[in-house]
Amino acid sequence: MANAVINIANRLQDILDRTRCVDGLAPLLLRLYLAPVFMQAGWNKLSHFEDTAAWFGNPDWGLGLPMPEVMAALAAGTELFGGALLIVGLAVRWISIPLMVTMLVAAFAVHWDNGWLAIADGSSWLANERVMEAQERLAAVKGVLQENADYDWLTGRGSVVILNNGIEFSITYLIMLFSLFFTGAGRLFSIDYWVAKLFRD
């Protein structure tokens, strides 16, 4: 009986081991998911650079950072060019570091006070007072729309929601980048892989 269990375990392990030939797919998918997120964020910052710099520098309604123009340019450049590097799989472990820093700043300087949830969902066990209060606003918005507009048409592609702007997305992206930092860009589907192969062979 014990030998049969060991044999089954070994066969299952052999099956898992055979999947290693495509283990580059996981980091590739992480890279392709993250790249447009960062490139869009960087492009938005560059497209509205004066507003971005003002928000970075203002201590009353912004982040209150020193040298806001420099900080805004660094954040925008890191996101835009970092996203491009993720697509092609070049210097992925290196670019993951400043991208993780931007996500830490986003999580703790921008989104922390809003709690975890990105969308205000009052039914979530992670809902805080801000989220619960947003439910009253959401009910009021729905009431206005139902009374004054074609509500079925407006919600035909999805429900009306209120954004909570919590740390959910920035922490998720941080964890994905953390994984890429340790795995690298992955085998076969990245410039990093082929450069390393060229110089190590």
Disulfide bonds with the S-S distance in Angstrom:
none
